[in-house]
Amino acid sequence: MSVLALSLALIFGGCFDEKKDNHTLIKFELGGKYGFLDERGEILVKPIYNSIGDFYDGLAVVCAIDKCGYMDTNGKVIIPFEYDYAWGFRDGLAGVKKNNKYGFIDKTGKVVIPFEYDDAARGDFSDGLIRVKKNNKYGFIDKTGKVVIPFEYDDVGDFSDGLIRVKKNNKLGYIDKGGKVIIPFEYDDLDVLNENNKYNFIAKKYGEMFIIDKNGKINKLKIFDDAYFSGVSTIKFSDGLIRVKKNNKYGFIDKSGKVVIPFEYYSAWDFSEGLAGVEKNNKYGFIDKTGKVVIPFEYDYARGFSDGLAGVEKNNKWGYIDKTGNVVIPFEYNVAWDFSDGLAGVRKMVALLYDKYGFIDKTGKVVIPFEYDGAGSFSEGLASVKKNNKYGFIDKSGKIVIPFEYDDAWGFRDGLARVEKNNKYGFIDKTGNNKYGFIDKTGKAIVPFEFDDASDFSEGVAFVKKYGKWMMIDSQFNFITEE
């Protein structure tokens, strides 16, 4: 019997990874269990597994109850269910966890690297090495298990072009794949500034930001008070420029550290669609990437451009302008968010009593009426909205897709949205079954609301906090790290 006749949701994907195998099997979920369909839509593997991963090197991780093993593309179990956790195969090896220790096996299930590590990186051996943790310190081993870089670091990243950022005694530095120190351990924040082989680094020390070269030499002509990071010690470029601060004024530098736009603005936003909002003499305008003023300083506040329009405030009202500075949507709103998917959330007085949110299109036409107490931007076709002190999700027609039952809600990313319920965080998909913390775009429950805090998903992974500790999970809700 075709599974298409059943009432279920097909689950395509998992972690978005270009290295995963192409095959004709399709994961599906039924009654909270997972299986595989063949290319005709027939059940090849019955839905009896708690989770199923993507295929790598011809094998997929499958977990039943509390143990994991590996299955081939014919649905045959190749490596038995004996691991507490397991990763996909890369380059012939897979990391697995057993009796609370990590090791590596080959595709026959043979142990190649013994179970002796407290943690191990998920994914490829980068430059032939992979990071592992032992006795609360990180080091690197090769594919034979030989220790190449000793266990002496408090935290480490991944290799990129032969270099890796590491932390020691609460300070950051860079080493090469032989373990040689390239940048000394003396910085509070540190990252690669340019992306070619002639490395410069941006670093933070004693509260100041500055440029250093690959020999650790400080360029004293380019010292900044602050720089803008998109994540933990990750420099945020916008259109190839970084927003930096010096002597309480903002400017922009390029990837070589050269000052492109002088330090003359009291505040500044990142570049978006070729323009950046900046403040001067208590008014906002927009500059291009050469620093030329494109839109004059006449606004009380300004947001970045999105979908060709920017929200700006004038005389306590918000409207929208285009990139020439022409007013496209009049100044009549109390709040105006960025456009996303062709719509923008705006707030307006209703019946002379209450401010309510609705959504307008790029002509200013009201598409979704003003009836919400709060609203986010549309993301992946849905927007979070607030009503009667609870959050739910609507589609672009205004239809309620996920009911109003959450204390807080964020936008969808990678098919999942972060939500809060009863002071606990989780993620939802899009199905509408709202009993658990992680849900898909229909609202369907994935895992219980059990986390004290959580980040959004990005590139297939998210961070969650439980019992005072942060952990990484993948989009199949397997724990990747437990720190």
C-alpha positions in Angstrom: 0.0 0.0 0.0 1.3 3.5 -0.9 2.2 5.6 2.1 0.8 8.6 0.1 -2.6 7.3 1.3 -1.6 7.8 4.9 -2.0 11.0 6.9 1.5 12.0 7.6 4.1 14.6 7.0 7.1 14.0 4.7 10.3 15.2 6.2 12.8 16.2 3.5 16.4 17.1 4.6 18.0 17.3 8.0 21.2 19.3 8.3 21.8 21.2 5.1 25.1 19.7 3.9 26.3 19.7 0.3 28.5 16.6 1.2 25.6 14.3 1.9 24.7 11.6 -0.6 22.2 12.0 -3.3 19.7 9.1 -3.2 16.1 8.3 -4.0 15.0 7.5 -0.4 12.7 9.9 1.4 12.5 10.2 5.2 9.0 10.3 6.6 7.4 10.5 10.0 4.3 8.8 11.3 3.2 8.7 14.9 6.4 10.2 16.1 8.6 7.5 14.5 10.7 7.7 11.3 11.2 5.4 8.3 12.1 5.6 4.6 10.0 5.7 1.4 11.3 4.5 -2.0 11.0 6.6 -5.1 7.5 5.2 -5.8 6.3 6.3 -2.4 6.2 2.8 -1.0 7.4 2.1 2.5 10.9 0.6 2.3 11.7 1.0 6.0 8.9 0.9 8.5 8.5 4.0 10.8 10.0 2.4 13.9 13.0 4.6 14.5 13.3 7.6 16.9 15.5 9.4 14.4 17.1 8.9 11.0 20.0 10.9 9.6 21.1 11.7 6.0 23.2 9.3 4.0 27.0 9.9 4.0 29.3 7.4 2.2 26.3 5.2 1.6 25.2 4.8 5.2 22.7 6.7 7.4 22.6 6.9 11.2 19.4 5.4 12.6 18.4 5.4 16.3 15.9 3.2 18.0 15.0 3.8 21.7 18.3 4.9 23.2 20.9 3.3 20.8 22.1 4.2 17.3 23.4 2.1 14.4 23.8 2.5 10.6 21.7 1.5 7.6 22.5 1.3 3.9 20.3 2.6 1.0 18.6 -0.8 0.8 17.2 -0.4 4.3 19.6 -3.0 5.7 21.2 -2.5 9.1 24.9 -2.7 8.5 26.3 -1.7 11.9 24.3 -2.8 15.0 22.5 -0.5 17.5 25.1 -0.2 20.2 26.1 3.5 20.3 24.7 6.2 22.5 25.2 8.7 19.7 26.5 8.5 16.2 27.5 10.8 13.3 27.5 10.4 9.6 30.5 8.8 7.8 33.0 11.2 6.3 36.1 10.0 4.5 35.4 6.4 5.7 35.2 7.2 9.4 32.4 8.1 11.8 32.5 9.5 15.3 30.4 7.5 17.8 29.7 7.6 21.5 29.7 4.6 23.8 29.7 4.3 27.6 30.1 8.1 27.7 33.3 8.1 25.6 33.8 9.0 21.9 35.8 7.1 19.3 35.8 6.5 15.6 34.7 3.4 13.5 35.0 2.4 9.9 32.2 1.3 7.6 32.4 -2.3 8.8 31.9 -1.2 12.4 35.6 -1.8 13.3 37.0 0.6 16.0 39.8 2.6 14.3 40.3 5.2 17.1 39.5 3.9 20.6 36.7 5.2 22.9 38.8 7.5 25.1 37.6 11.0 24.4 35.1 13.2 26.4 34.0 15.0 23.2 34.8 15.0 19.5 34.0 17.4 16.6 31.2 16.5 14.3 32.0 16.3 10.6 35.1 15.9 8.5 38.7 15.6 9.4 39.7 19.1 8.5 43.2 19.3 6.9 43.5 15.6 8.0 42.8 16.5 11.7 39.8 16.5 14.0 39.5 18.1 17.4 38.8 15.9 20.5 38.5 16.6 24.2 40.2 14.7 27.0 40.5 15.6 30.7 38.7 18.9 30.0 41.3 20.0 27.4 41.1 20.0 23.6 43.7 18.8 21.1 43.8 17.3 17.6 44.3 13.8 16.3 44.8 12.4 12.8 42.8 9.6 11.1 45.0 7.0 12.8 44.3 8.4 16.2 47.8 9.9 16.6 47.9 13.1 18.7 49.2 15.8 16.5 48.3 18.8 18.7 48.5 18.2 22.4 45.6 18.5 24.8 46.2 21.9 26.3 43.5 24.2 25.0 40.3 25.4 26.7 38.4 25.8 23.5 39.2 25.4 19.8 37.5 26.1 16.4 38.0 24.4 13.0 41.0 24.6 10.7 40.7 27.1 7.8 43.5 27.4 5.3 45.9 25.8 7.8 45.1 28.0 10.8 42.8 27.6 13.8 41.7 29.9 16.6 42.2 28.4 20.1 41.7 29.6 23.7 44.2 29.1 26.5 44.0 30.6 30.0 40.9 32.5 28.8 42.8 34.3 26.0 42.6 33.7 22.3 45.4 33.1 19.7 46.0 31.2 16.5 48.0 28.1 15.8 48.9 26.2 12.6 48.1 22.5 12.0 51.5 21.6 13.4 50.6 23.3 16.7 53.0 26.2 16.2 51.7 29.5 17.8 51.1 32.0 15.0 49.3 34.7 17.1 50.1 34.7 20.9 47.5 34.0 23.5 46.8 37.5 24.7 43.5 38.6 23.1 39.9 38.8 24.4 38.5 38.6 20.9 40.3 37.6 17.7 39.3 36.7 14.1 40.6 36.6 10.6 40.1 40.0 8.9 40.7 39.1 5.3 40.1 35.9 3.4 43.2 35.4 1.3 46.6 33.9 2.3 48.0 37.3 3.4 46.3 37.2 6.7 45.5 40.2 8.9 43.6 39.8 12.1 41.2 42.0 14.0 41.8 41.7 17.8 40.5 43.0 21.1 42.8 43.7 24.0 42.4 46.0 27.0 39.0 47.0 25.6 40.4 48.2 22.3 40.1 46.8 18.8 43.1 46.9 16.4 44.7 45.2 13.4 47.6 42.7 13.7 49.4 40.9 10.9 50.2 37.2 10.7 53.4 37.7 12.7 51.4 39.2 15.6 52.7 42.8 14.9 50.2 45.5 15.9 49.4 48.1 13.3 49.2 51.1 15.7 47.8 53.4 13.0 44.6 51.4 13.0 43.3 51.1 16.6 39.5 51.0 17.2 37.4 51.1 20.3 34.9 48.5 19.0 34.1 46.3 16.0 30.9 44.5 15.2 30.8 40.7 15.5 28.0 38.6 14.1 28.5 35.8 16.6 31.0 34.6 19.1 34.2 36.3 17.9 33.1 36.3 14.2 33.6 39.5 12.3 30.5 40.7 10.5 31.1 42.0 7.0 28.4 43.9 5.2 29.0 44.4 1.5 32.7 43.8 2.2 33.0 46.5 5.0 33.2 46.3 8.8 31.6 48.9 11.0 34.1 50.1 13.6 34.3 52.7 16.4 37.1 55.1 17.3 37.0 58.0 19.8 33.2 57.5 20.1 32.7 58.0 16.3 31.8 55.3 13.7 33.4 54.5 10.4 34.0 51.5 8.1 37.1 49.5 7.2 37.7 46.9 4.5 39.1 43.4 4.8 42.7 44.7 4.7 42.0 47.1 7.6 42.1 50.2 5.5 39.7 53.0 6.6 37.3 53.4 3.7 34.8 55.7 5.4 36.1 58.1 8.1 35.2 58.2 11.8 32.6 60.9 11.8 29.2 59.4 12.6 27.6 59.1 16.1 25.9 55.9 15.1 25.9 53.7 12.0 24.2 50.6 10.7 25.6 47.9 8.5 25.4 48.3 4.7 22.3 46.8 3.2 21.6 46.8 -0.5 24.5 49.1 -1.1 23.6 51.8 1.5 24.1 52.3 5.2 22.1 54.5 7.6 24.3 56.9 9.6 23.7 59.6 12.2 25.3 63.0 12.2 24.2 66.1 14.3 21.2 64.1 15.6 19.8 63.3 12.2 20.0 60.2 10.0 20.8 59.9 6.4 22.3 57.3 4.1 25.8 56.9 2.6 27.1 54.6 -0.2 30.3 52.4 0.1 32.5 55.3 -0.9 31.1 57.4 2.0 29.2 59.7 -0.3 25.9 61.0 1.2 23.1 59.7 -1.0 20.1 60.6 1.1 20.4 63.8 3.2 20.5 63.9 7.0 16.9 64.8 7.7 15.4 61.8 9.6 15.0 61.3 13.4 15.8 57.6 12.9 16.3 55.2 10.1 16.4 51.4 9.4 18.3 49.6 6.7 17.1 49.0 3.2 15.2 45.8 2.4 13.3 45.0 -0.7 14.4 48.4 -2.0 12.7 50.4 0.8 13.9 51.7 4.2 11.7 52.6 7.1 12.5 56.2 8.4 11.1 58.3 11.2 10.2 62.0 10.9 8.2 64.1 13.4 7.4 61.0 15.4 5.9 59.2 12.5 7.3 56.4 10.3 7.2 56.0 6.5 9.3 54.4 3.8 11.7 55.9 1.2 13.4 54.4 -1.8 17.1 54.5 -2.5 16.8 58.0 -4.1 15.2 59.4 -1.0 11.7 59.6 -2.5 8.9 59.0 0.0 7.0 55.9 -1.3 4.8 55.2 1.7 3.7 58.3 3.8 4.7 59.1 7.4 1.6 57.8 9.2 2.8 54.8 11.4 4.0 54.7 15.0 6.3 51.8 14.2 7.5 50.4 10.9 9.6 47.2 10.5 11.7 46.1 7.5 10.1 44.6 4.4 10.4 40.9 4.1 8.8 38.6 1.5 7.1 41.8 0.1 5.3 42.7 3.4 6.2 44.9 6.4 4.8 45.0 9.9 3.6 48.4 10.9 1.8 49.8 14.0 -1.0 52.4 13.8 -3.6 53.9 16.2 -7.0 52.0 15.8 -10.3 53.6 16.9 -8.4 56.4 18.7 -7.8 53.9 21.6 -5.2 51.3 20.8 -2.0 50.9 18.8 -2.3 47.7 16.7 0.0 45.9 14.2 -0.9 45.0 10.7 1.0 44.3 7.4 1.3 46.5 4.3 2.8 45.8 0.9 5.3 48.0 -0.9 2.6 50.3 -2.2 1.3 51.0 1.3 -1.8 48.8 0.8 -3.0 47.1 4.0 -2.8 43.4 3.3 -3.3 42.1 6.9 -5.6 44.2 9.1 -4.4 46.1 12.2 -5.5 43.7 15.0 -2.3 42.4 16.6 -0.5 43.6 19.8 2.9 42.7 18.4 4.3 41.4 15.1 7.6 40.2 13.7 8.8 40.1 10.1 7.8 37.3 7.6 10.4 34.6 7.3 9.9 31.4 5.2 6.3 32.4 4.5 5.2 32.9 8.2 5.3 35.8 10.7 4.9 35.7 14.5 2.1 37.9 15.8 0.8 38.6 19.3 -2.8 38.6 20.4 -4.3 38.5 24.0 -0.7 38.3 25.3 0.1 35.1 23.4 2.1 34.5 20.2 1.1 32.4 17.1 2.0 32.5 13.4 0.1 33.7 10.4 0.8 33.3 6.6 0.9 36.1 4.1 -2.9 36.0 3.6 -3.4 36.6 7.3 -4.5 33.1 8.0 -3.6 31.7 11.4 -1.4 28.7 10.8 -0.1 28.1 14.4 -2.4 29.0 17.3 -1.8 31.7 19.9 -0.3 29.8 22.8 3.3 30.9 23.1 4.8 33.4 25.6 7.3 34.6 22.9 8.2 33.6 19.4 10.9 34.3 16.8 11.0 33.9 13.0 11.5 30.6 11.1 15.0 29.6 10.0 15.9 26.3 8.4 12.2 25.3 8.7 12.1 25.8 12.5 11.1 28.6 14.8 12.3 29.3 18.4 9.4 29.7 20.9 9.0 30.1 24.6 6.3 28.5 26.8 6.0 28.4 30.6 9.5 29.9 30.9 11.1 27.2 28.7 12.4 27.4 25.2 12.2 25.1 22.2 11.6 25.0 18.5 8.5 24.3 16.4 7.9 23.3 12.7 4.8 24.2 10.7 2.2 21.5 11.5 0.1 22.9 14.3 0.6 20.2 16.9 1.9 22.4 19.7 2.7 20.2 22.7 6.4 20.3 22.6 9.3 22.7 22.4 10.8 22.2 18.9 8.1 22.4 16.2 8.2 22.7 12.4 6.5 25.2 10.2 3.1 23.5 10.8 3.6 23.8 14.5 4.2 20.1 15.0 6.1 19.1 18.2 9.6 17.8 17.8 11.1 17.7 21.3 9.7 18.8 24.8 9.9 22.4 26.1 12.9 21.7 28.4 15.5 24.3 27.6 16.3 27.4 29.7 17.5 29.3 26.6 18.0 28.6 22.9 19.4 30.2 19.8 17.9 30.1 16.3 18.9 27.4 13.8 21.7 28.4 11.4 23.2 26.0 8.8 21.4 23.1 10.4 22.6 23.6 14.0 21.3 25.4 17.1 22.5 26.0 20.7 20.3 25.1 23.7 20.8 25.7 27.4 19.8 23.2 30.1 21.0 22.8 33.7 23.2 25.8 33.3 25.1 24.3 30.3 25.0 25.1 26.6 24.8 22.3 24.1 24.7 22.1 20.3 21.9 20.1 18.5 21.4 19.3 14.8 18.2 19.6 12.9 17.3 16.0 13.8 17.6 17.1 17.4 20.6 15.0 18.2 23.0 16.5 20.7 26.3 17.3 19.0 28.2 18.6 22.0 27.6 18.5 25.7 29.8 21.1 27.4 
